[in-house]
Amino acid sequence: MLHKVGDSHDTMTVEYITGLLPFKKYASFVFLPDWHYPFNLFTDAYLAMLSDNPPDYFIYGGDVVNNDPFNHWAKNIPRKTKEMPNPQEYFHGANEDLFKLVRQALGKRTKIIYILGNHEDWSNKAVDMIPELKGWAEVEQNIQKEYIDLYVKERTVIELGEMAFTHGDNIYYAKNQHAKKMAIYLHQTTMFGHYHDYEVHTLSLPPQKKPILGISVPCSTILDPLSYGKHLPTNRSHGFGWGTVRPDGIVDWGVTPIRNGEFVYKEKRYKSRILEPKKLSFEM
């Protein structure tokens, strides 16, 4: 059952959800985590794919914005602090260059759900330090209302049939075996992001039990970390998740890898020209 919680701020009312998303007969979804605007890649190919095949649910899987204006890690470094962008310009760019385009590609029939990740949570940390920021610093207060239908709070889970979705930072960080940890933690088949890699684990269960899987979905941003671990070997990769929910709740799912900006979805080839972050219309 879907649960909604309204959270009123001065600017607008944001609706958060938990629980089971409604669906009739068959329902399709695309799950895309870790776009990290303005370091997002493959936007042109994704827009073409979503326009050709708008799903019933499009799920932003968290860390959709890098949220640079509220990067609490960079605030301890004088040079980085001076280079941090103006929040108003930053979110205007995100609205125009990403969220607006996705909504236009999908149309009004698709429900767009935004699961907030740890990067979005940087805004909440800023509000904790400076309470006067409440109401305008939060990511969900800066994304145009018509571009997102429903939000999911940090470290919270939603479900579609037997599949759960979350950002992925609700388990202790693990370089490897996070798919196993997530399956054990939720004891439910779960698709998540956060780790920027592809990893699947199936729990060992009695034969009469339905399978439980942890599915770590790759990212759609640069693979070399911007700060910690920079230029070190990495297991990160590019891709996105998708699936169809049957009337009985069983989910037929997949993870599509992206190599050199190219992928195949529903028997059609898509090739992106955005293999490096685009030049911004504002200064970082």
C-alpha positions in Angstrom: 0.0 0.0 0.0 1.3 3.4 -0.9 1.8 5.8 1.9 2.1 9.6 1.3 3.5 12.2 3.7 3.3 15.9 2.9 6.0 18.2 4.0 5.1 21.9 3.8 7.8 24.5 3.2 7.3 28.2 2.3 7.8 27.6 -1.4 5.7 24.5 -2.1 4.4 21.2 -0.7 6.5 18.2 -1.4 4.9 14.8 -1.3 7.0 11.9 -0.1 5.9 8.2 -0.5 6.8 4.8 1.0 5.3 1.4 0.4 3.9 -0.3 -2.7 3.3 1.6 -5.9 0.0 0.9 -7.6 -0.2 -0.9 -10.9 -2.9 -2.6 -13.1 -2.1 -5.7 -15.0 1.4 -5.2 -16.4 3.6 -2.2 -15.4 6.9 -1.2 -16.8 9.7 0.8 -15.2 13.1 2.3 -15.8 15.5 2.8 -12.9 18.3 5.3 -13.4 20.5 6.1 -10.4 23.7 8.2 -10.0 23.5 10.7 -12.9 25.4 13.3 -10.8 24.4 16.4 -12.7 26.4 18.3 -14.1 28.7 15.3 -14.6 25.8 13.3 -16.2 26.5 11.4 -19.4 24.4 9.8 -22.2 21.5 12.3 -21.8 20.7 12.4 -25.5 20.5 8.6 -25.8 18.4 8.3 -22.7 16.0 11.0 -23.9 15.6 9.2 -27.3 15.0 5.8 -25.5 12.4 7.3 -23.1 10.6 9.0 -25.9 10.4 5.8 -27.9 9.4 3.7 -24.9 7.9 5.7 -22.1 7.5 3.4 -19.1 4.7 3.5 -16.5 7.2 4.5 -13.9 10.5 6.3 -14.3 12.5 6.2 -11.1 15.4 8.5 -10.5 17.5 6.3 -8.2 19.2 9.0 -6.1 22.3 11.2 -6.6 20.7 12.6 -9.7 22.4 15.9 -8.9 25.9 16.1 -7.5 24.6 19.0 -5.4 27.9 20.9 -5.5 26.6 24.1 -3.8 26.1 22.1 -0.6 29.2 19.8 -0.8 30.1 19.6 2.9 33.3 17.7 2.0 34.6 20.6 -0.1 33.8 23.3 2.5 37.0 22.4 4.5 39.2 23.2 1.4 39.5 26.9 0.8 40.1 26.7 -2.9 37.1 24.3 -3.5 34.9 26.5 -1.3 35.6 29.5 -3.5 34.8 27.5 -6.6 31.4 26.2 -5.4 28.6 27.3 -7.6 25.7 29.6 -6.8 22.7 27.4 -5.8 20.2 29.4 -7.9 22.2 29.1 -11.1 23.1 25.4 -10.3 19.5 24.3 -9.9 18.3 26.4 -12.8 20.8 24.5 -14.9 19.6 21.2 -13.6 16.0 22.0 -14.3 16.7 23.2 -17.9 19.4 20.8 -18.9 18.0 17.6 -17.3 14.7 17.4 -15.5 12.7 19.4 -18.0 14.0 17.3 -20.9 13.2 14.0 -19.2 9.7 15.1 -18.5 9.2 16.2 -22.1 10.6 12.9 -23.4 8.3 10.9 -21.1 5.1 12.9 -21.4 2.5 13.1 -18.8 1.4 9.5 -18.6 4.7 8.3 -16.9 4.9 8.7 -13.2 8.3 10.2 -12.3 9.6 9.2 -8.9 12.7 10.7 -7.3 14.5 8.7 -4.7 16.7 11.1 -2.8 20.3 9.9 -2.3 23.2 10.9 -0.1 24.2 13.7 -2.4 20.7 15.2 -2.2 21.0 14.8 1.6 23.9 17.3 1.6 21.3 20.0 1.5 19.6 18.6 4.6 23.0 18.7 6.4 23.3 22.4 5.4 19.9 23.1 6.9 20.9 21.3 10.1 23.9 23.7 10.3 22.0 26.8 9.2 18.2 26.4 9.9 17.4 29.5 8.0 18.2 27.6 4.8 15.1 25.4 5.3 12.6 25.8 2.5 15.0 26.8 -0.3 18.3 24.7 0.1 16.7 21.3 -0.3 16.9 19.7 -3.7 13.2 18.9 -3.8 12.5 22.6 -3.2 14.6 23.6 -6.2 13.4 21.1 -8.9 10.3 22.4 -10.7 7.2 20.7 -9.4 5.9 19.6 -12.8 9.1 17.6 -13.4 8.7 15.2 -10.5 5.5 13.5 -9.4 6.6 12.0 -6.1 9.7 11.9 -3.9 11.1 9.2 -1.7 13.1 10.3 1.4 16.8 9.3 1.9 17.4 5.7 2.9 13.7 4.8 2.3 12.3 2.0 0.2 9.5 1.8 -2.3 8.1 -1.3 -4.0 6.6 -2.3 -7.3 5.4 -5.8 -7.2 8.0 -8.0 -5.6 10.8 -5.5 -6.5 12.0 -2.9 -4.0 13.9 0.2 -4.9 16.2 2.4 -2.8 19.3 4.5 -3.4 21.7 2.1 -1.7 23.3 4.1 1.1 21.1 2.4 3.7 23.7 -0.3 4.2 27.2 0.0 5.5 29.6 1.0 2.7 31.3 -2.0 1.2 33.6 -2.0 -1.8 32.3 -5.4 -2.8 29.4 -7.7 -1.9 27.0 -4.8 -1.4 24.4 -6.7 -3.4 24.6 -9.5 -0.9 24.4 -7.1 2.0 21.3 -5.4 0.6 19.5 -8.7 0.0 20.3 -9.7 3.6 19.4 -6.3 5.0 16.0 -6.0 3.3 15.3 -9.7 2.7 13.6 -8.6 -0.4 14.6 -8.5 -4.1 16.0 -4.9 -4.4 17.3 -2.8 -7.2 19.6 0.0 -6.0 22.5 2.3 -7.0 25.1 4.3 -5.0 28.0 2.0 -5.7 28.3 2.9 -9.5 28.9 -0.8 -10.4 26.9 -3.9 -11.5 26.7 -6.6 -9.0 24.0 -9.3 -8.3 23.6 -11.7 -5.4 21.0 -14.3 -4.8 20.4 -15.5 -1.2 20.4 -19.2 -0.4 16.9 -20.1 0.7 14.7 -23.2 1.1 13.4 -24.5 -2.2 9.8 -23.5 -1.5 10.8 -19.9 -0.9 10.8 -17.3 -3.8 14.3 -16.0 -4.7 15.6 -12.9 -3.1 18.2 -10.9 -5.1 20.3 -7.8 -4.5 20.8 -5.9 -7.7 23.4 -3.1 -7.8 22.8 -0.9 -10.9 25.7 1.0 -12.6 25.9 4.8 -12.9 25.6 7.3 -15.7 28.4 9.7 -14.8 32.2 9.8 -15.1 33.9 6.6 -13.8 36.9 8.3 -12.2 35.9 9.7 -8.8 36.2 13.5 -8.5 38.0 13.4 -5.2 38.6 10.3 -3.1 40.2 7.4 -4.9 40.9 9.6 -8.0 42.9 7.8 -10.7 42.9 4.5 -8.8 41.7 1.2 -10.3 37.9 1.0 -10.1 35.1 -1.5 -10.7 32.6 1.3 -11.7 30.6 0.9 -14.9 27.8 2.5 -16.9 24.2 1.3 -17.2 20.6 1.4 -16.0 17.9 -0.9 -14.7 14.5 -1.7 -16.2 11.7 -4.2 -15.8 8.1 -5.2 -16.1 5.8 -6.2 -13.3 3.3 -9.0 -14.0 -0.2 -9.0 -12.5 0.9 -11.4 -9.8 3.7 -9.1 -8.7 6.6 -11.1 -10.3 9.1 -8.8 -11.9 11.0 -9.6 -15.1 14.0 -7.3 -14.8 17.3 -6.5 -16.5 20.3 -4.2 -16.3 21.6 -2.8 -19.5 25.3 -2.0 -19.7 26.5 1.1 -21.6 29.8 0.7 -23.5 31.4 3.7 -25.3 28.0 5.5 -25.0 26.2 2.7 -26.8 23.4 0.4 -25.6 20.5 -1.7 -26.9 17.0 -1.4 -25.3 14.0 -3.2 -26.6 15.8 -4.3 -29.7 16.8 -0.7 -30.7 20.4 0.6 -30.7 21.0 4.0 -29.0 24.3 5.8 -29.3 25.2 8.9 -27.2 27.4 11.7 -28.2 27.8 12.8 -24.6 30.8 10.8 -23.4 32.2 13.7 -21.3 30.3 16.2 -19.1 28.9 19.0 -21.2 30.2 22.6 -20.9 28.1 24.4 -18.3 26.2 27.7 -18.8 27.4 28.7 -15.3 30.7 28.6 -13.4 31.5 25.8 -10.9 
